[in-house]
Amino acid sequence: MEDASMVGLMGRVTGAVGPGLVGEVIVRVRGGAEHFLAYPADGTARLATGTVVMVVEHLPPRTVYVTAAYDS
């Protein structure tokens, strides 16, 4: 999958994302849902399990940088 097609997709955190952590998110893509390793886009945010996120960068094959989709 091309980088451009992943950017902007929404997902949900399934394993905490934060500095020093390799988190996990599930994203609906290619007609299903897939898990990706995830890091905070700004390098400092901590995103708890269940947080809705948006993909801002994709490093093939299975790594994404994410940010919270909504302010809390």
PDB file of N, CA, C and O in Angstrom:
ATOM      1  N   MET A   1       0.849  -1.182   0.000  1.00  0.00           N
ATOM      2  CA  MET A   1       0.000   0.000   0.000  1.00  0.00           C
ATOM      3  C   MET A   1       0.885   1.232   0.000  1.00  0.00           C
ATOM      4  O   MET A   1       1.864   1.301   0.743  1.00  0.00           O
ATOM      5  N   GLU A   2       0.546   2.193  -0.823  1.00  0.00           N
ATOM      6  CA  GLU A   2       1.319   3.422  -0.910  1.00  0.00           C
ATOM      7  C   GLU A   2       1.142   4.276   0.334  1.00  0.00           C
ATOM      8  O   GLU A   2       0.098   4.241   0.984  1.00  0.00           O
ATOM      9  N   ASP A   3       2.179   5.045   0.656  1.00  0.00           N
ATOM     10  CA  ASP A   3       2.148   5.930   1.809  1.00  0.00           C
ATOM     11  C   ASP A   3       0.956   6.873   1.741  1.00  0.00           C
ATOM     12  O   ASP A   3       0.260   7.053   2.740  1.00  0.00           O
ATOM     13  N   ALA A   4       0.709   7.476   0.589  1.00  0.00           N
ATOM     14  CA  ALA A   4      -0.352   8.468   0.460  1.00  0.00           C
ATOM     15  C   ALA A   4      -1.720   7.887   0.794  1.00  0.00           C
ATOM     16  O   ALA A   4      -2.577   8.604   1.310  1.00  0.00           O
ATOM     17  N   SER A   5      -1.944   6.617   0.516  1.00  0.00           N
ATOM     18  CA  SER A   5      -3.262   6.052   0.775  1.00  0.00           C
ATOM     19  C   SER A   5      -3.480   5.734   2.251  1.00  0.00           C
ATOM     20  O   SER A   5      -4.628   5.580   2.667  1.00  0.00           O
ATOM     21  N   MET A   6      -2.435   5.631   3.049  1.00  0.00           N
ATOM     22  CA  MET A   6      -2.574   5.396   4.486  1.00  0.00           C
ATOM     23  C   MET A   6      -2.751   6.702   5.249  1.00  0.00           C
ATOM     24  O   MET A   6      -3.477   6.747   6.242  1.00  0.00           O
ATOM     25  N   VAL A   7      -2.097   7.758   4.793  1.00  0.00           N
ATOM     26  CA  VAL A   7      -2.159   9.040   5.489  1.00  0.00           C
ATOM     27  C   VAL A   7      -3.595   9.544   5.519  1.00  0.00           C
ATOM     28  O   VAL A   7      -4.276   9.586   4.495  1.00  0.00           O
ATOM     29  N   GLY A   8      -4.042   9.925   6.713  1.00  0.00           N
ATOM     30  CA  GLY A   8      -5.393  10.440   6.880  1.00  0.00           C
ATOM     31  C   GLY A   8      -6.392   9.396   7.330  1.00  0.00           C
ATOM     32  O   GLY A   8      -7.512   9.745   7.702  1.00  0.00           O
ATOM     33  N   LEU A   9      -6.023   8.121   7.307  1.00  0.00           N
ATOM     34  CA  LEU A   9      -6.940   7.087   7.770  1.00  0.00           C
ATOM     35  C   LEU A   9      -7.065   7.148   9.285  1.00  0.00           C
ATOM     36  O   LEU A   9      -6.134   7.539   9.988  1.00  0.00           O
ATOM     37  N   MET A  10      -8.233   6.753   9.771  1.00  0.00           N
ATOM     38  CA  MET A  10      -8.496   6.747  11.204  1.00  0.00           C
ATOM     39  C   MET A  10      -8.274   5.344  11.745  1.00  0.00           C
ATOM     40  O   MET A  10      -8.451   4.354  11.035  1.00  0.00           O
ATOM     41  N   GLY A  11      -7.885   5.274  13.008  1.00  0.00           N
ATOM     42  CA  GLY A  11      -7.684   3.996  13.668  1.00  0.00           C
ATOM     43  C   GLY A  11      -7.943   4.128  15.151  1.00  0.00           C
ATOM     44  O   GLY A  11      -8.353   5.183  15.635  1.00  0.00           O
ATOM     45  N   ARG A  12      -7.697   3.038  15.868  1.00  0.00           N
ATOM     46  CA  ARG A  12      -7.887   3.032  17.317  1.00  0.00           C
ATOM     47  C   ARG A  12      -6.665   2.390  17.958  1.00  0.00           C
ATOM     48  O   ARG A  12      -6.158   1.381  17.468  1.00  0.00           O
ATOM     49  N   VAL A  13      -6.196   2.972  19.052  1.00  0.00           N
ATOM     50  CA  VAL A  13      -5.034   2.455  19.765  1.00  0.00           C
ATOM     51  C   VAL A  13      -5.413   1.147  20.465  1.00  0.00           C
ATOM     52  O   VAL A  13      -6.397   1.093  21.203  1.00  0.00           O
ATOM     53  N   THR A  14      -4.623   0.097  20.227  1.00  0.00           N
ATOM     54  CA  THR A  14      -4.846  -1.196  20.878  1.00  0.00           C
ATOM     55  C   THR A  14      -3.713  -1.534  21.847  1.00  0.00           C
ATOM     56  O   THR A  14      -3.823  -2.481  22.626  1.00  0.00           O
ATOM     57  N   GLY A  15      -2.643  -0.775  21.801  1.00  0.00           N
ATOM     58  CA  GLY A  15      -1.518  -0.898  22.730  1.00  0.00           C
ATOM     59  C   GLY A  15      -0.927   0.483  22.906  1.00  0.00           C
ATOM     60  O   GLY A  15      -0.586   1.133  21.918  1.00  0.00           O
ATOM     61  N   ALA A  16      -0.796   0.951  24.141  1.00  0.00           N
ATOM     62  CA  ALA A  16      -0.408   2.339  24.421  1.00  0.00           C
ATOM     63  C   ALA A  16       0.719   2.841  23.524  1.00  0.00           C
ATOM     64  O   ALA A  16       1.711   2.147  23.298  1.00  0.00           O
ATOM     65  N   VAL A  17       0.544   4.069  23.016  1.00  0.00           N
ATOM     66  CA  VAL A  17       1.511   4.733  22.145  1.00  0.00           C
ATOM     67  C   VAL A  17       2.135   5.869  22.944  1.00  0.00           C
ATOM     68  O   VAL A  17       1.419   6.639  23.584  1.00  0.00           O
ATOM     69  N   GLY A  18       3.451   5.983  22.915  1.00  0.00           N
ATOM     70  CA  GLY A  18       4.093   7.071  23.634  1.00  0.00           C
ATOM     71  C   GLY A  18       5.594   7.038  23.486  1.00  0.00           C
ATOM     72  O   GLY A  18       6.143   6.120  22.877  1.00  0.00           O
ATOM     73  N   PRO A  19       6.269   8.043  24.044  1.00  0.00           N
ATOM     74  CA  PRO A  19       7.729   8.098  23.975  1.00  0.00           C
ATOM     75  C   PRO A  19       8.335   6.860  24.634  1.00  0.00           C
ATOM     76  O   PRO A  19       7.947   6.482  25.739  1.00  0.00           O
ATOM     77  N   GLY A  20       9.279   6.241  23.955  1.00  0.00           N
ATOM     78  CA  GLY A  20       9.933   5.062  24.499  1.00  0.00           C
ATOM     79  C   GLY A  20       9.119   3.786  24.398  1.00  0.00           C
ATOM     80  O   GLY A  20       9.557   2.735  24.864  1.00  0.00           O
ATOM     81  N   LEU A  21       7.948   3.861  23.801  1.00  0.00           N
ATOM     82  CA  LEU A  21       7.078   2.698  23.650  1.00  0.00           C
ATOM     83  C   LEU A  21       6.873   2.380  22.177  1.00  0.00           C
ATOM     84  O   LEU A  21       6.862   3.277  21.334  1.00  0.00           O
ATOM     85  N   VAL A  22       6.714   1.120  21.878  1.00  0.00           N
ATOM     86  CA  VAL A  22       6.255   0.718  20.548  1.00  0.00           C
ATOM     87  C   VAL A  22       4.798   0.350  20.734  1.00  0.00           C
ATOM     88  O   VAL A  22       4.480  -0.721  21.249  1.00  0.00           O
ATOM     89  N   GLY A  23       3.908   1.246  20.312  1.00  0.00           N
ATOM     90  CA  GLY A  23       2.489   1.026  20.481  1.00  0.00           C
ATOM     91  C   GLY A  23       1.905   0.249  19.314  1.00  0.00           C
ATOM     92  O   GLY A  23       2.616  -0.166  18.399  1.00  0.00           O
ATOM     93  N   GLU A  24       0.594   0.064  19.369  1.00  0.00           N
ATOM     94  CA  GLU A  24      -0.090  -0.653  18.306  1.00  0.00           C
ATOM     95  C   GLU A  24      -1.437   0.010  18.049  1.00  0.00           C
ATOM     96  O   GLU A  24      -2.128   0.427  18.978  1.00  0.00           O
ATOM     97  N   VAL A  25      -1.797   0.098  16.771  1.00  0.00           N
ATOM     98  CA  VAL A  25      -3.105   0.611  16.384  1.00  0.00           C
ATOM     99  C   VAL A  25      -3.740  -0.340  15.382  1.00  0.00           C
ATOM    100  O   VAL A  25      -3.051  -1.084  14.684  1.00  0.00           O
ATOM    101  N   ILE A  26      -5.061  -0.302  15.324  1.00  0.00           N
ATOM    102  CA  ILE A  26      -5.791  -1.048  14.316  1.00  0.00           C
ATOM    103  C   ILE A  26      -6.437  -0.030  13.381  1.00  0.00           C
ATOM    104  O   ILE A  26      -7.087   0.916  13.827  1.00  0.00           O
ATOM    105  N   VAL A  27      -6.249  -0.236  12.082  1.00  0.00           N
ATOM    106  CA  VAL A  27      -6.725   0.702  11.069  1.00  0.00           C
ATOM    107  C   VAL A  27      -7.543  -0.069  10.042  1.00  0.00           C
ATOM    108  O   VAL A  27      -7.140  -1.150   9.611  1.00  0.00           O
ATOM    109  N   ARG A  28      -8.680   0.476   9.650  1.00  0.00           N
ATOM    110  CA  ARG A  28      -9.473  -0.132   8.579  1.00  0.00           C
ATOM    111  C   ARG A  28      -8.840   0.245   7.246  1.00  0.00           C
ATOM    112  O   ARG A  28      -8.759   1.417   6.880  1.00  0.00           O
ATOM    113  N   VAL A  29      -8.391  -0.795   6.528  1.00  0.00           N
ATOM    114  CA  VAL A  29      -7.690  -0.576   5.264  1.00  0.00           C
ATOM    115  C   VAL A  29      -7.856  -1.810   4.385  1.00  0.00           C
ATOM    116  O   VAL A  29      -7.985  -2.922   4.895  1.00  0.00           O
ATOM    117  N   ARG A  30      -7.852  -1.625   3.087  1.00  0.00           N
ATOM    118  CA  ARG A  30      -7.955  -2.722   2.126  1.00  0.00           C
ATOM    119  C   ARG A  30      -9.157  -3.623   2.379  1.00  0.00           C
ATOM    120  O   ARG A  30      -9.056  -4.839   2.212  1.00  0.00           O
ATOM    121  N   GLY A  31     -10.270  -3.066   2.770  1.00  0.00           N
ATOM    122  CA  GLY A  31     -11.486  -3.842   2.973  1.00  0.00           C
ATOM    123  C   GLY A  31     -11.530  -4.637   4.263  1.00  0.00           C
ATOM    124  O   GLY A  31     -12.413  -5.476   4.439  1.00  0.00           O
ATOM    125  N   GLY A  32     -10.597  -4.392   5.166  1.00  0.00           N
ATOM    126  CA  GLY A  32     -10.563  -5.086   6.446  1.00  0.00           C
ATOM    127  C   GLY A  32      -9.960  -4.192   7.496  1.00  0.00           C
ATOM    128  O   GLY A  32      -9.929  -2.971   7.344  1.00  0.00           O
ATOM    129  N   ALA A  33      -9.479  -4.799   8.562  1.00  0.00           N
ATOM    130  CA  ALA A  33      -8.810  -4.063   9.629  1.00  0.00           C
ATOM    131  C   ALA A  33      -7.463  -4.724   9.876  1.00  0.00           C
ATOM    132  O   ALA A  33      -7.374  -5.947   9.976  1.00  0.00           O
ATOM    133  N   GLU A  34      -6.414  -3.911   9.973  1.00  0.00           N
ATOM    134  CA  GLU A  34      -5.060  -4.437  10.157  1.00  0.00           C
ATOM    135  C   GLU A  34      -4.364  -3.714  11.301  1.00  0.00           C
ATOM    136  O   GLU A  34      -4.633  -2.544  11.573  1.00  0.00           O
ATOM    137  N   HIS A  35      -3.466  -4.432  11.966  1.00  0.00           N
ATOM    138  CA  HIS A  35      -2.682  -3.871  13.057  1.00  0.00           C
ATOM    139  C   HIS A  35      -1.362  -3.326  12.529  1.00  0.00           C
ATOM    140  O   HIS A  35      -0.746  -3.907  11.636  1.00  0.00           O
ATOM    141  N   PHE A  36      -0.940  -2.197  13.100  1.00  0.00           N
ATOM    142  CA  PHE A  36       0.324  -1.564  12.737  1.00  0.00           C
ATOM    143  C   PHE A  36       1.072  -1.173  14.007  1.00  0.00           C
ATOM    144  O   PHE A  36       0.452  -0.838  15.017  1.00  0.00           O
ATOM    145  N   LEU A  37       2.406  -1.216  13.960  1.00  0.00           N
ATOM    146  CA  LEU A  37       3.209  -0.654  15.031  1.00  0.00           C
ATOM    147  C   LEU A  37       3.032   0.854  14.963  1.00  0.00           C
ATOM    148  O   LEU A  37       2.954   1.415  13.870  1.00  0.00           O
ATOM    149  N   ALA A  38       2.966   1.518  16.105  1.00  0.00           N
ATOM    150  CA  ALA A  38       2.636   2.947  16.096  1.00  0.00           C
ATOM    151  C   ALA A  38       3.527   3.753  17.039  1.00  0.00           C
ATOM    152  O   ALA A  38       3.907   3.304  18.120  1.00  0.00           O
ATOM    153  N   TYR A  39       3.838   4.951  16.583  1.00  0.00           N
ATOM    154  CA  TYR A  39       4.606   5.926  17.351  1.00  0.00           C
ATOM    155  C   TYR A  39       3.863   7.259  17.315  1.00  0.00           C
ATOM    156  O   TYR A  39       3.143   7.532  16.355  1.00  0.00           O
ATOM    157  N   PRO A  40       4.028   8.105  18.358  1.00  0.00           N
ATOM    158  CA  PRO A  40       3.379   9.419  18.331  1.00  0.00           C
ATOM    159  C   PRO A  40       4.043  10.319  17.289  1.00  0.00           C
ATOM    160  O   PRO A  40       5.270  10.384  17.213  1.00  0.00           O
ATOM    161  N   ALA A  41       3.244  11.001  16.500  1.00  0.00           N
ATOM    162  CA  ALA A  41       3.763  11.851  15.428  1.00  0.00           C
ATOM    163  C   ALA A  41       4.646  12.969  15.974  1.00  0.00           C
ATOM    164  O   ALA A  41       5.638  13.337  15.344  1.00  0.00           O
ATOM    165  N   ASP A  42       4.295  13.510  17.137  1.00  0.00           N
ATOM    166  CA  ASP A  42       5.082  14.617  17.682  1.00  0.00           C
ATOM    167  C   ASP A  42       6.229  14.138  18.569  1.00  0.00           C
ATOM    168  O   ASP A  42       7.028  14.947  19.040  1.00  0.00           O
ATOM    169  N   GLY A  43       6.314  12.837  18.798  1.00  0.00           N
ATOM    170  CA  GLY A  43       7.392  12.275  19.596  1.00  0.00           C
ATOM    171  C   GLY A  43       7.219  12.373  21.091  1.00  0.00           C
ATOM    172  O   GLY A  43       8.015  11.804  21.838  1.00  0.00           O
ATOM    173  N   THR A  44       6.186  13.088  21.560  1.00  0.00           N
ATOM    174  CA  THR A  44       6.021  13.274  23.003  1.00  0.00           C
ATOM    175  C   THR A  44       4.650  12.859  23.532  1.00  0.00           C
ATOM    176  O   THR A  44       4.506  12.624  24.731  1.00  0.00           O
ATOM    177  N   ALA A  45       3.653  12.765  22.675  1.00  0.00           N
ATOM    178  CA  ALA A  45       2.283  12.461  23.130  1.00  0.00           C
ATOM    179  C   ALA A  45       2.192  11.042  23.665  1.00  0.00           C
ATOM    180  O   ALA A  45       2.897  10.146  23.203  1.00  0.00           O
ATOM    181  N   ARG A  46       1.325  10.850  24.632  1.00  0.00           N
ATOM    182  CA  ARG A  46       1.006   9.516  25.135  1.00  0.00           C
ATOM    183  C   ARG A  46      -0.463   9.268  24.814  1.00  0.00           C
ATOM    184  O   ARG A  46      -1.337  10.028  25.231  1.00  0.00           O
ATOM    185  N   LEU A  47      -0.723   8.207  24.075  1.00  0.00           N
ATOM    186  CA  LEU A  47      -2.081   7.892  23.629  1.00  0.00           C
ATOM    187  C   LEU A  47      -2.501   6.566  24.248  1.00  0.00           C
ATOM    188  O   LEU A  47      -1.889   5.527  23.997  1.00  0.00           O
ATOM    189  N   ALA A  48      -3.545   6.616  25.053  1.00  0.00           N
ATOM    190  CA  ALA A  48      -4.009   5.437  25.779  1.00  0.00           C
ATOM    191  C   ALA A  48      -4.794   4.499  24.871  1.00  0.00           C
ATOM    192  O   ALA A  48      -5.291   4.897  23.817  1.00  0.00           O
ATOM    193  N   THR A  49      -4.893   3.255  25.302  1.00  0.00           N
ATOM    194  CA  THR A  49      -5.692   2.264  24.597  1.00  0.00           C
ATOM    195  C   THR A  49      -7.116   2.786  24.433  1.00  0.00           C
ATOM    196  O   THR A  49      -7.708   3.306  25.379  1.00  0.00           O
ATOM    197  N   GLY A  50      -7.656   2.644  23.237  1.00  0.00           N
ATOM    198  CA  GLY A  50      -9.006   3.102  22.932  1.00  0.00           C
ATOM    199  C   GLY A  50      -9.070   4.466  22.278  1.00  0.00           C
ATOM    200  O   GLY A  50     -10.117   4.842  21.750  1.00  0.00           O
ATOM    201  N   THR A  51      -7.979   5.218  22.297  1.00  0.00           N
ATOM    202  CA  THR A  51      -7.957   6.549  21.687  1.00  0.00           C
ATOM    203  C   THR A  51      -8.099   6.447  20.170  1.00  0.00           C
ATOM    204  O   THR A  51      -7.438   5.627  19.531  1.00  0.00           O
ATOM    205  N   VAL A  52      -8.957   7.277  19.604  1.00  0.00           N
ATOM    206  CA  VAL A  52      -9.108   7.337  18.151  1.00  0.00           C
ATOM    207  C   VAL A  52      -7.974   8.202  17.609  1.00  0.00           C
ATOM    208  O   VAL A  52      -7.745   9.312  18.090  1.00  0.00           O
ATOM    209  N   VAL A  53      -7.271   7.689  16.607  1.00  0.00           N
ATOM    210  CA  VAL A  53      -6.107   8.380  16.063  1.00  0.00           C
ATOM    211  C   VAL A  53      -6.205   8.513  14.551  1.00  0.00           C
ATOM    212  O   VAL A  53      -6.994   7.830  13.898  1.00  0.00           O
ATOM    213  N   MET A  54      -5.378   9.414  14.006  1.00  0.00           N
ATOM    214  CA  MET A  54      -5.269   9.590  12.562  1.00  0.00           C
ATOM    215  C   MET A  54      -3.820   9.336  12.163  1.00  0.00           C
ATOM    216  O   MET A  54      -2.891   9.795  12.829  1.00  0.00           O
ATOM    217  N   VAL A  55      -3.639   8.602  11.074  1.00  0.00           N
ATOM    218  CA  VAL A  55      -2.304   8.310  10.556  1.00  0.00           C
ATOM    219  C   VAL A  55      -1.770   9.560   9.854  1.00  0.00           C
ATOM    220  O   VAL A  55      -2.427  10.110   8.971  1.00  0.00           O
ATOM    221  N   VAL A  56      -0.572  10.003  10.251  1.00  0.00           N
ATOM    222  CA  VAL A  56       0.046  11.162   9.606  1.00  0.00           C
ATOM    223  C   VAL A  56       1.265  10.777   8.775  1.00  0.00           C
ATOM    224  O   VAL A  56       1.714  11.554   7.932  1.00  0.00           O
ATOM    225  N   GLU A  57       1.805   9.574   9.010  1.00  0.00           N
ATOM    226  CA  GLU A  57       2.920   9.081   8.204  1.00  0.00           C
ATOM    227  C   GLU A  57       2.914   7.563   8.245  1.00  0.00           C
ATOM    228  O   GLU A  57       2.580   6.967   9.268  1.00  0.00           O
ATOM    229  N   HIS A  58       3.282   6.940   7.138  1.00  0.00           N
ATOM    230  CA  HIS A  58       3.340   5.480   7.035  1.00  0.00           C
ATOM    231  C   HIS A  58       4.719   5.074   6.545  1.00  0.00           C
ATOM    232  O   HIS A  58       5.186   5.555   5.513  1.00  0.00           O
ATOM    233  N   LEU A  59       5.369   4.185   7.289  1.00  0.00           N
ATOM    234  CA  LEU A  59       6.649   3.622   6.880  1.00  0.00           C
ATOM    235  C   LEU A  59       6.411   2.149   6.586  1.00  0.00           C
ATOM    236  O   LEU A  59       6.276   1.340   7.505  1.00  0.00           O
ATOM    237  N   PRO A  60       6.359   1.800   5.305  1.00  0.00           N
ATOM    238  CA  PRO A  60       6.065   0.408   4.943  1.00  0.00           C
ATOM    239  C   PRO A  60       7.094  -0.544   5.553  1.00  0.00           C
ATOM    240  O   PRO A  60       8.261  -0.175   5.687  1.00  0.00           O
ATOM    241  N   PRO A  61       6.690  -1.753   5.924  1.00  0.00           N
ATOM    242  CA  PRO A  61       5.362  -2.244   5.626  1.00  0.00           C
ATOM    243  C   PRO A  61       4.340  -2.028   6.740  1.00  0.00           C
ATOM    244  O   PRO A  61       3.151  -1.940   6.435  1.00  0.00           O
ATOM    245  N   ARG A  62       4.739  -1.936   8.041  1.00  0.00           N
ATOM    246  CA  ARG A  62       3.731  -1.976   9.097  1.00  0.00           C
ATOM    247  C   ARG A  62       3.956  -0.954  10.208  1.00  0.00           C
ATOM    248  O   ARG A  62       3.600  -1.219  11.356  1.00  0.00           O
ATOM    249  N   THR A  63       4.528   0.195   9.904  1.00  0.00           N
ATOM    250  CA  THR A  63       4.754   1.212  10.932  1.00  0.00           C
ATOM    251  C   THR A  63       4.042   2.494  10.558  1.00  0.00           C
ATOM    252  O   THR A  63       4.084   2.935   9.410  1.00  0.00           O
ATOM    253  N   VAL A  64       3.376   3.094  11.561  1.00  0.00           N
ATOM    254  CA  VAL A  64       2.685   4.360  11.338  1.00  0.00           C
ATOM    255  C   VAL A  64       3.012   5.342  12.451  1.00  0.00           C
ATOM    256  O   VAL A  64       3.322   4.952  13.576  1.00  0.00           O
ATOM    257  N   TYR A  65       2.939   6.608  12.117  1.00  0.00           N
ATOM    258  CA  TYR A  65       3.022   7.689  13.101  1.00  0.00           C
ATOM    259  C   TYR A  65       1.630   8.285  13.183  1.00  0.00           C
ATOM    260  O   TYR A  65       1.008   8.579  12.163  1.00  0.00           O
ATOM    261  N   VAL A  66       1.142   8.464  14.415  1.00  0.00           N
ATOM    262  CA  VAL A  66      -0.254   8.862  14.603  1.00  0.00           C
ATOM    263  C   VAL A  66      -0.371  10.052  15.542  1.00  0.00           C
ATOM    264  O   VAL A  66       0.541  10.369  16.306  1.00  0.00           O
ATOM    265  N   THR A  67      -1.518  10.693  15.456  1.00  0.00           N
ATOM    266  CA  THR A  67      -1.875  11.769  16.363  1.00  0.00           C
ATOM    267  C   THR A  67      -3.326  11.559  16.786  1.00  0.00           C
ATOM    268  O   THR A  67      -4.101  10.941  16.056  1.00  0.00           O
ATOM    269  N   ALA A  68      -3.692  12.066  17.952  1.00  0.00           N
ATOM    270  CA  ALA A  68      -5.079  11.929  18.417  1.00  0.00           C
ATOM    271  C   ALA A  68      -5.995  12.618  17.425  1.00  0.00           C
ATOM    272  O   ALA A  68      -5.711  13.730  16.979  1.00  0.00           O
ATOM    273  N   ALA A  69      -7.097  11.962  17.079  1.00  0.00           N
ATOM    274  CA  ALA A  69      -8.020  12.510  16.093  1.00  0.00           C
ATOM    275  C   ALA A  69      -8.888  13.610  16.684  1.00  0.00           C
ATOM    276  O   ALA A  69      -9.331  14.501  15.960  1.00  0.00           O
ATOM    277  N   TYR A  70      -9.133  13.563  17.969  1.00  0.00           N
ATOM    278  CA  TYR A  70     -10.017  14.535  18.619  1.00  0.00           C
ATOM    279  C   TYR A  70      -9.330  15.077  19.846  1.00  0.00           C
ATOM    280  O   TYR A  70      -8.586  14.355  20.509  1.00  0.00           O
ATOM    281  N   ASP A  71      -9.567  16.348  20.164  1.00  0.00           N
ATOM    282  CA  ASP A  71      -9.064  16.928  21.405  1.00  0.00           C
ATOM    283  C   ASP A  71      -9.855  16.355  22.559  1.00  0.00           C
ATOM    284  O   ASP A  71     -11.063  16.140  22.454  1.00  0.00           O
ATOM    285  N   SER A  72      -9.162  16.106  23.672  1.00  0.00           N
ATOM    286  CA  SER A  72      -9.888  15.562  24.826  1.00  0.00           C
ATOM    287  C   SER A  72      -9.962  16.544  25.957  1.00  0.00           C
ATOM    288  O   SER A  72     -10.539  16.240  27.001  1.00  0.00           O
TER     289      SER A  72
END
